Amino acid sequence: MCRQRKHQCRIGKFEALEGRRLLAANVAASYSDGELVLAGSFDDDHLSIEANPATRHVIVRGRDGTLINGRSAIGFNAVSDFKVNLKGGENEIVMQSSTSAMAVFDTLNLRVGNGSDVVWVDKMRFTESSTIVTLRGDDLVVVSDSQLSNLRLNVGLGDDGVQLIDNRIDGSSRLVSEGGSDSIDIRSNTFLNSPLYDRFLISAGEGDDNINFVANTIRTHSDVWIDGGGGNNSGLIEGVTPLSFEGTSLSGPWRAVDGIRSNPGWIKYETLHDASTHDVTVTLVNGRANIMGTQFDDRIFVDTRLRSGGRQELTVRGLPGTTINGEETLVLDHVDMIVLSLFGGDDLFSMSDLQRGLGVQNTTYERFDVDLGGGDDFFQIVYPRVTGVFSVIAGDGDDYVSINRVDATQLVVEAGNGDDAVEVNLSSIDSLTVRGGEGSDTFDLINNNFATYLVTIHGEAGNDTLIWDQNLIIGDPLLIVSGGTGTDTLFYDNRNYRSGIRMGPSIIGSEFEDSLLDPFVWPDNQDPMSLHPLDYLWRLYGRLVPTWDEL
């Protein structure tokens, strides 16, 4: 399996000097209570993981000169969980069964840092959860002949390639790219979800993407959402095989819903998991639009636009199965404030400004209050401006909150209980507070402008992940990160992006296993964690850091 790298090729250069040798990268391996932990260097780490399906015996081998605890290979018995963190460099990792049978484990948590990385997972089964995260670089991620539960696959900025081939994917899963011209190939997979409603979400982000979704089998109670994001996207969707629903064979049960005119890159295919219709109630009182959902699965799309005379128009539409005051569409005029309450059910709400990118002023709201209620909810908003408080309460359930290209004075996100994902990208925000609640949450904050000296993120309970990359904080920069209980992970670009100012996190009340600082921001590629604590803080902040009580 190979990949053409766009920007550079690895070429070993040797001088004709006797005794000269390259320094090998060394990966640190440790084992405790069934969990195998691999911590990479900031160099190019190349390794393979071979798993015996009968005994759960795992052999970790170094490749291309990479060592494992100073050795070429090392074995571990009775492994149940993998935690792999390869940090920076151009890494390559292969995980596969040592036989033709599938090796079964509990969890996978695999992360690689900046660089053009290659990840291949083959003939592996993870029964509880599987997470794969790459950061900046032109990465290639291949998963084949495997069984994955609750997959979280996140590739960072860069022209990435993702291949999911001949897998079985269970539970609520998502594949998210942060940007770049990506190639996503999903074929010959079976999506076999729980008797309750689950979904598989594909979000390609900015860039000219190619998405192929071919010859997949999707069981009922499963939805597949494909969001091409920005750019001129292409691809092929064909050969989808739906199975029976409630014992009845469906002819043509798939709908292609061109539901978001403001986001032409979005395609939605859903099974008819619920034949009943739910009516959402919408009222307008003194400029305040109240959107009140039901206890069921509500699917609502909202388009906003600025009309002549400064009138702000709101068009509320329901997908099949959801009506708005008994109708498919409702248009509201003179809207200044929005209150959204969705209660129970696995809900979807998407809102965008139709006039974005046309050189006109975006719609502006005094306040936007969102309560998604219980259930596994999807909330997406693009482009509108909020001059007052913009609050999102996600409630219980595994929720997905995506806030993109939004101007807000004060943004507060309460993710609630559950394994939630919160994305804030390409936005301008004066004050930001994010709380994760119980559950293993993921926070992606990328390419934002924060017009404040303080950004606060509380992971609270669970093994949380924060990705902070290419953000600009105006003023005296300070980021407060409280991971709470659990082992939390921080992927962190410690430059105040576009200004070149060094900045860094104040980490409190946390058990962060690593602060992944890019080595190129340190003199001579020095590992920042090797510095004296005061020297480390001084280099990170350029000053002594105030305590939590002082803040």
N, C-alpha and C positions, 0 to 999 in steps of 0.2 A: 504494500500500500504506500503510495507516494503522493507528493503534492508539490506543485511548482510554487516556489516562493517568489513573490513579486519583487521584493525589495533587495534581497541579498541571498547569496548562496554561502554555505559554510565551506570554506577552503582552508585546509590546514597548511600552514607555511612553516618550514623548518629551516633553520640556518645550519650550515655545515660545520657545526662545532661539536666536538666530542663531549659526551656527557650531558648535552642539552636535552630536556624532556619537558613535556607539557604537564602542568599541575592538574591532576584529576579532580573533577567535582566530587563532593562527598555528600551523600544523602544520609541523614540521621534517622534510624529506625528504632522504634520502641514498642513494647507490647505490655498491655495490662488488662486483665479481666476480659479477654476476648477482643479487645480493640487494638488494631494495628495502626500505629501512627508513623507517617513518613513525612519528614520535614526537609525540604530541599535547600540547596544553596542559592545564591544569586547568580550562579553560573548556569551553563547549559546542562541540565540534568536529563540523562537518558536512562530509562529503566523499564523492566518488564516485571509483571506480577503474575505468577503461575499458580493457579489454585487447583488442588486435588478435590474433585467433587465428592469423593467418598469419605474423606477424613477432615476436610477443611484445613488441611495443611497447606501453607502458602510459602512459596519461595520468591524472594525479591532479588532480582539480578540486575546488576549494573551493566549498561551497554555503552559502547563507544568511549570507554575509559572511565565512566562514572563508577564510583565505589559506594557500597552500602555499609555504613559503620566501618569504613576503611578496608572492607573486603569486597571481593567480586560478587558474592552472593551470600544470603543468609535466610534461614528457614524459621517459620513460626507455626505452632500447632494450635488447633481449636480456635481459629479466627472466626469472629462473627461480624465485626464491623471494621470498616476502613475509613481512616481520616488521612487524606493526602494533601499536602500543601507544598507545591514546588516553587513558589515565589517567582522571582524574575528570571531572565534568561530565555533562551529558546529551548523549551523542554519537549521531550517526547516520552510518553508513557503508554504501555500496552498492558491491559488487564485481560486475562483469558483463562479458561479452563485448561487443565493439562491433558484432558481427554476429550472425546467427542461428546461426553455428557455435560450437562449444565451444572456449574458449581453454584450452590445456594448459600447466601449470606443474608444478614439483616439489613444493614445500611451501608450506603456509599456516600462519602463527602469528599469530593475531589476538586481541588482548586489549583489553578496555575496563574502566575502573575503576568506582568507585561512581557511581551515578546511573541514571536510567531511560533505557537505551540501546536503539538500533535497529540491527540488523545484518542485511543482506540479501546473500546470495551467489547469483548466478544465472548459469547457463551457464558454469561454471568447472570445470576438472578439475585435481586435484592427485594426482600419481601416487605420491608417497612417503608423505606424511602431511599431515593437516589438523587444526589445533587452533583452537578458538574458545572463549574464556573471558570471561565477564562476572562482575562482582562484585555488590555489593549494589545493589538497585533493581529496579523493575518493568521487566524487559527483554523485548524481542521479538527473536528470532533466526529468520530464515527462510532456508532453503537449498532452491533449486529448480533442476530441470533440470541438475544437476551430477553429477560423478563424484568421489567422495571415497575415499581410501585411508586406513585406520587413523584413523578420525575420533575425535577427543576433543572433545566438546562439553560444557562445564561452565558452568552458569548459577548465580549466587550466590543469596543470600537475597533474597526478594521474590516477588511474584506474577508469574511469568514466563510468556511464551508462546514455544513452540518449534514450528516447522512444518518438517517434512522432506517435500518433495513432488516426485515424479517424478525421483528421484535413483538412481544406482547407487552402492552402498556396499560397498567391498571390505575384507577383512582383519578384524582384531579391533577392534571399535569400541565406544564407550560414550557414553551421554548421561546426565549426572549433574546433578541439581539439589540445592542445599544446603538448601533449605527454602522455604516459602511455598506458597500455593495456586496451583499451576501448571496451565497448559493445554498439553498435548503432543499434537500432531497429526502422525501419521506415516502417509502414504498414498501409494499408487501408486509405491512404491520397489522396486528390485530389490537384494536382498542376495546378492552373488555373491562367495563367499569362495574361499580357496585349496583345493587338493585335500586339505590337512590340515584339522584341525578349527579353526574360528573361531567367535566368537559376537558377537552384538550385545546389549549390556546397556543397559537403560533403568532408571534409579534416580531416582525422583521426590522422595525425601526427605520431611520432615515437611510437613504441610498437607493441605488437602482438594483433591486433584488430579483433573483430568479427563484421561484418556489414551485417545486413539483410535488404533488400529492397524488400518488398513483397506486392503484391495485391494493388499497387498504381495506380491511374489514372492520366495520364499526358496529358494535353491538348496540342495542337500543338503550335508552337512558343516557346516551352519550352525545355530546355536541362537539364539533370541531370548528374552531374559529380561526380564520387566517387573516391577519392584519399585515398588509404589505408596508404600511407606514408611508413615508414620503418617497419621492423619486418616481422614476418610470419603471414600474415593475413588470415582470413577465413570468410565465410559468404554465404549468399544465395540471389540471385537476380532472382525473378520469378514473374509471374502473373501480369506483367505490362500491363495496358490497355490503348493503344493509341486511341484517337478519330480521327475524320476525319480532313484532311488538305485541306483547300481551297475547301471544298465541296466534296472531293473525299475520299472514304474510302480506307485506305491503308492496304494492306496485308503485314505484316512483315516489318513495317517501321523502326524497331529498329536496330541499328548497335552496336555491341560490338567492339570497336576499340582498338586493342592492339597497341596503337600508340607510347608509350614511353617505349622502351626496357630498358632504363636506370632506369625506375621506375616501376617495375613489379606490385606494389601494386595499380596501377591506372587502373580503368575501366571507360569507357565512354559510355553512352547511349544518343543518340540524335535523335530528330525527324527530318524529312526531311523538315526543315522550308524554305529551299531555294533550288530549283532544278537547278538553274544556277551555272556556274562554274566561279570562279574569278582567274585570273592569277597574281601571285606575281612575281615581277622582282628581280632577284639576279645577281649582278656583283661582280667581284673580280679585284681590281686595286691596284698593289703595296702592296699586303698583306692586303688590306682593303676590307672586305666583306660588300657590301651594299645590304640590304634586304628592298625592297620597296613594301608596300602593296597597296591595292585598297581602294575605298570608301565604300566597302562592308564588310561583315563579313569574315575576313581572319582567317584561322586556320593553324598554322605553328608549327611544331616540329623540334627542332634542336638537333642533337647529336654531341658531340665533342670528339675527341680522339687524343692522342699523338702517332704519327707514328715513325718509325725508323729514325734516323738522326735528331730528334727534329722537324720533320714536324708536323704541327697542321692541322688536317683534320676536316672539318665541313660538316655534312650531313644535308641538309635542305629538309624536307618532308611536303607535304600538306595533310590534312585530306580530305575526300570526299567533293567536292565543292571548293577546293583550289588546284591550280596547281602551280608548281615552274618552271618558264620559259617554260610553256607548258607541263611539265612532272610531274610525281608524286614525283620524288626524284632528287636532285642535290647534287653532292659531290664537295666540294672546298678543295684545298690543299694549304699549306703555308699561313694560315690565321693568322694575327697578331692583327687585329683591326676589330671591328664589329660596323656597324651603322644600326639601325633598325628604319624604318619609316612606320607606319601603317595607318595614316590618319583616315578617318571616319569608321563607322561600329563598331559592337560589336566583337572585335577581341580576339583571343587567341594565345598566344605565350608561348611555354615551351621549355627550354633549359637545358641540363644536360650533365655532363661528363660521358661517358660510362665506364671509367676506375676507377671510384671512388671506394675506399675501397679495391683496389687490390694491394696496396703498391707501386704504381707508381706515378710519378709526375702528377699533374693535368695540364690541358691545361692552358696556361697563355696568356693574351691579354694585349696589351699596353693601350687600351682604349675601352670602350663600351658605345655608345650613343644610348639611346632609346627614341623615341617619339611615344606614342601610339595613339595620335590624339583624336578625339571625340568618344563618344560611351561608353558603359559599357564594359570595357576591362578586360581581365585576362592575367597577366604576371607572369611567374614563372621561376626562374633560380636556379639551384642546382649545386654546386661544382666548377665551373671554378674560376680562379684567374685573377684579373685585377690589373696591377701594376700602372696604371695611374688613370684617372678619370672614374668612373662608374656613369653615370647620367641616371635617369629615369624621363621622363616628361609624366605624365599620361593623361593630358588634361581633358576636360569636361566629365562628365558622372560618374556613380557609378563604380569605378574601384577597382580591386583587384590586389595588387602587393605583391608577395611573393618572398623573397630573403633568401635562406637557404644554409648554409655550403659554403659560398663564402668568399674568401680572397680578400680584396680590399684596396687600399691605400686611396682613397677618394670616398665616396659614397654620392651622392646627389639625393634625391627623391622629385620631385614636384608633389604632388597628384592632383592638379588642383581643379576645381569646381566639386561638387557632393559629395555624401556620400561615401567616399573611405575607403578602408582597406589596411593598409601597414603593412606587417610582415617582420621583420628581425630577423632570428633565427639561432643559432649555427654557427655564422660567426665571422671572424676576420677582423676588420676594423680599419684603422688608424684614419680617420676623418669621422664623420657622420653629415649630415644636412638633416632634413626632414621638408618639408613645406606642410601644409594641404590644403590651399586655402579655398574657401567658401564651406560650407557643414559640416555635422556632421561626422567627420572622426574618425577612430579607428587606433591607432598605437600600435602594439605588438612588443616589443623588449625583447627577452628572450634568455638566455644562450649564450650571445655574449661576445667576447673579444674586447675591444676598446683600441688600443695602442695610446692613447692621453689623455690629461687632460680635454678635452672639447667635449661634445656631445650636439648638439643643435637641438631642436625640436620646430617648430612653428606651432601651431594649426590653427592660423588665425581665420577667421569667422566660426561660427557654434558651436554646443555643441559637443566638441571633447573628446575623451577618450584615455589616454595613459596607457598602461600596461608595467611596467618596472620590470623585475623579473630575478634574478640569472645572472646578467651581471657582468663582470669584467672590470674595467677601470684601465689601467696600468699607474702609475705615480700619480700625484696629482689629485684626482678624483673630477670632477665637472660636473654636468648635468644641462644644461640650458633649461628650459621649458617655452615657451611663448604660453599661450593658446589663446590669442587674444580675440575677442568679443565672447559672448556666455558664458554659464555656462559649464565649463570643469571639467572633473573628472580624477584624477590621482590615479592609483593603483600602489603602490610603495614599493619595498623591499629595505630598505635603508642600506643594507649591501653591501659592495664591495665583491661580492660573491667569495668564495674560498680563499680570503685573510683575511676575518674577519674585514676589515677596515670599520669604519662607514663612510657613505657618504650620500649626499642628494641633492635634487633639489634646484636650485635658481629659484623661481617662479616670473615671471615678467609680467606685462601687462595682467594679467589674472583675471578671476573670478572663481577660483577653489573652488568648493563647499566643497571639502574635500581632505586631503592628507592622504590616507589610509596607515598608518605605522603599521606594524605588532607589536602587543603589546609585544611580547617576546624579542624584542631587547631593551626594556626599563626596567630600574630597577623596580622590584616589579609590573610589568604590569601597570606602570603609563601611563596615557593618555598623549602623548607628547604635545597635543594642550593645556593642562592645564598649561604648563610651562611658566615662564616669557620669552618674546621673545628673549632676549639675551642668556638666559640659553638654550632655545630651539635650537637656531642656533649653539651654542657651542657644544651641545650634538650631533646635526645632522652632523656637519662638523668637529668638533675637532679644529676649528679655526673660525675667523670672515670671512664672505663671501665678496668677492669683489663686487662692484656695477657693474651694466651693463656698465656704462661709462668706468670704469677701465678695463673691458674686451675688 
